[in-house]
Every structure is written in C-alpha cells, then in structure tokens.
C-alpha cells in the first residue's frame, strides 16, 4: 500500500465491491488506492467547478422568468 495513513470503513453495493476487487487485482493496486484516487479526482473536479463559478461571478444575472420571456419574444417557445 502507498502512504495512506487514515483508515475508514466504506460500504459498497456487492456488485461494485466485486468490480473494485477485480480492478485492484488487474491493476496490481489495492482497493484503498483505487478509492483514494477516485476521491481525489472527484475533489479535483469540484475545485475546478468552484474556480469556474468564481470566474463567472461578474456576469449579469438573468432570472428564469426573464429567460422564458426572452425565449417567447424570439419565438423559441
């Protein structure tokens, strides 16, 4: 196992657990390493999403009602 140092109990659907065990065996990794990598990728994606949102904070806000009105005005609905 790599430098993983904290332990946690995670419950999986039996089919998912079996798939993870097979992936671990076929990639010469531990189940913990696979889950750790998946969580890191998910958190990285969240960080990218938050950065994207922060970059758009100065954009004008358009309410849903205004959007519907604009779509109707232009014959889209």
PyMOL commands that set and color helices and strands:
alter all, ss='L'
color gray80, all
select helices_A, chain A and resi 14-27+31-55+64-73
alter helices_A, ss='H'
color red, helices_A
deselect
rebuild
show_as cartoon
